[in-house]
Amino acid sequence: MTPEQKVLIRQTWAEIVPVADTTAALFYGRLFVIDPPARRLFGSKDMRVQGNQFMQMLSIFVRSLDDLVTMEPALESLGRRHTGYGVLPSDYDGVGRALLWAVEQVLGEGFNEPVREAWAEAYRTLAATMQRAVPA
C-alpha cells in the first residue's frame, strides 16, 4: 500500500466508525447476496456480534497500516481459524466485493476511484496475509 492509500483508508475509516453497525450489516447482507452459501459459515451466530468482531478486526488493521508486519501473526492465526470454520480460498473474493460495496454505501460520493483502489489494496493485503498461513 502506498502512503497516499494509507491516508485515504484512515480518513475514510474515520467516517465509517460512527456507523460501524450499519456498515457491518450492509457488508454481511451483501455477502449473503453475492455468495448465499457463505451463510453456512455462520450457523446460528448472532450477526450483530459477528459484525462487531469484523469491525473491530478492521479497526485494528487500519491502526496498524504503518506496521503491518506486527499484525501478520494475528492475521495468519485468523486465516487458520477461518479455514477451520470452513472458509475456502474462493470465499475471499466475495468478502472483498461485499466489503467494497458496503464502504461505498457508507461513503457515498466520497467513494471515488482512489478511495476504491485504496480499500481494494487494503483488503488484498489483509486477505493475502490470512491465506498465506493456510497450507495449500
C-alpha positions as CSV (number, residue, x, y, z in Angstrom):
1,M,0.0,0.0,0.0
2,T,1.2,3.5,-0.8
3,P,1.4,6.2,1.8
4,E,-1.4,8.0,0.0
5,Q,-3.6,4.9,0.1
6,K,-3.0,4.6,3.9
7,V,-4.1,8.2,4.3
8,L,-7.2,7.6,2.3
9,I,-8.0,4.5,4.4
10,R,-7.6,6.3,7.7
11,Q,-9.6,9.3,6.5
12,T,-12.5,7.2,5.3
13,W,-12.3,4.9,8.3
14,A,-13.0,7.9,10.5
15,E,-16.2,8.3,8.6
16,I,-17.1,4.6,8.8
17,V,-16.5,4.2,12.6
18,P,-19.6,6.2,13.7
19,V,-21.8,3.9,11.6
20,A,-19.9,0.7,12.2
21,D,-23.0,-1.3,13.0
22,T,-24.7,-0.2,9.8
23,T,-21.5,-0.9,7.8
24,A,-21.3,-4.4,9.2
25,A,-25.0,-5.1,8.5
26,L,-24.5,-3.8,4.9
27,F,-21.4,-6.0,4.5
28,Y,-23.0,-9.2,5.7
29,G,-26.2,-8.5,3.8
30,R,-24.3,-8.0,0.6
31,L,-22.0,-11.0,1.2
32,F,-25.1,-13.3,1.5
33,V,-26.5,-11.9,-1.8
34,I,-23.1,-12.3,-3.6
35,D,-22.4,-15.7,-2.1
36,P,-25.6,-17.3,-0.5
37,P,-23.7,-20.5,0.6
38,A,-21.4,-18.2,2.8
39,R,-24.3,-18.1,5.3
40,R,-23.4,-21.7,6.2
41,L,-20.2,-20.5,7.8
42,F,-22.2,-18.6,10.5
43,G,-24.8,-21.1,11.6
44,S,-26.9,-19.6,14.3
45,K,-24.3,-16.9,15.3
46,D,-25.7,-13.6,16.3
47,M,-24.8,-11.5,13.3
48,R,-24.6,-8.3,15.3
49,V,-21.9,-9.8,17.5
50,Q,-20.2,-11.1,14.3
51,G,-20.4,-7.7,12.7
52,N,-18.9,-6.1,15.8
53,Q,-16.0,-8.5,15.7
54,F,-15.5,-7.9,12.0
55,M,-15.4,-4.1,12.5
56,Q,-13.0,-4.4,15.5
57,M,-10.7,-6.5,13.3
58,L,-10.8,-3.9,10.6
59,S,-10.1,-1.2,13.1
60,I,-7.0,-2.9,14.4
61,F,-5.9,-3.4,10.8
62,V,-6.4,0.3,10.0
63,R,-4.5,1.3,13.1
64,S,-1.6,-1.0,12.1
65,L,-1.3,0.2,8.5
66,D,2.2,1.7,9.1
67,D,3.5,-1.5,10.7
68,L,1.6,-4.4,9.2
69,V,4.5,-6.8,10.0
70,T,3.5,-6.7,13.6
71,M,-0.1,-7.7,12.7
72,E,1.0,-10.6,10.5
73,P,0.9,-13.3,13.2
74,A,-2.6,-12.3,14.2
75,L,-3.8,-12.2,10.6
76,E,-2.2,-15.6,9.9
77,S,-3.9,-17.0,13.0
78,L,-7.2,-15.6,11.8
79,G,-6.6,-17.2,8.5
80,R,-6.1,-20.6,10.1
81,R,-9.2,-20.2,12.2
82,H,-11.3,-19.3,9.2
83,T,-10.0,-22.4,7.4
84,G,-11.1,-24.4,10.4
85,Y,-14.6,-22.8,10.1
86,G,-14.8,-24.0,6.5
87,V,-13.7,-20.9,4.7
88,L,-12.3,-21.7,1.3
89,P,-9.8,-19.6,-0.7
90,S,-12.5,-18.9,-3.2
91,D,-14.7,-17.3,-0.4
92,Y,-12.2,-14.4,-0.1
93,D,-13.3,-12.8,-3.4
94,G,-16.9,-12.4,-2.3
95,V,-15.8,-11.0,1.0
96,G,-13.7,-8.4,-0.8
97,R,-16.6,-7.4,-3.1
98,A,-19.0,-7.2,-0.2
99,L,-16.6,-5.0,1.8
100,L,-16.0,-2.6,-1.1
101,W,-19.8,-2.4,-1.7
102,A,-20.5,-1.7,2.0
103,V,-17.8,1.0,2.2
104,E,-19.2,2.6,-1.0
105,Q,-22.7,2.7,0.5
106,V,-21.5,4.4,3.6
107,L,-19.2,6.9,2.0
108,G,-21.5,7.7,-0.9
109,E,-19.9,10.3,-3.2
110,G,-16.7,10.1,-1.2
111,F,-16.1,6.7,-2.6
112,N,-14.1,7.8,-5.6
113,E,-11.6,5.8,-7.6
114,P,-8.6,6.5,-5.4
115,V,-10.6,5.5,-2.3
116,R,-11.9,2.4,-4.1
117,E,-8.4,1.3,-5.0
118,A,-7.0,2.1,-1.5
119,W,-9.7,-0.1,0.1
120,A,-9.2,-2.8,-2.6
121,E,-5.4,-2.9,-1.9
122,A,-6.0,-2.9,1.9
123,Y,-8.3,-5.9,1.5
124,R,-5.9,-7.7,-0.8
125,T,-3.2,-7.2,1.8
126,L,-5.3,-8.5,4.6
127,A,-6.7,-11.5,2.7
128,A,-3.3,-12.4,1.3
129,T,-1.8,-12.4,4.8
130,M,-4.6,-14.6,6.1
131,Q,-4.3,-17.0,3.2
132,R,-0.6,-17.3,3.4
133,A,-0.8,-19.1,6.7
134,V,-3.1,-21.8,5.3
135,P,-1.5,-25.0,4.0
136,A,-2.1,-25.4,0.3
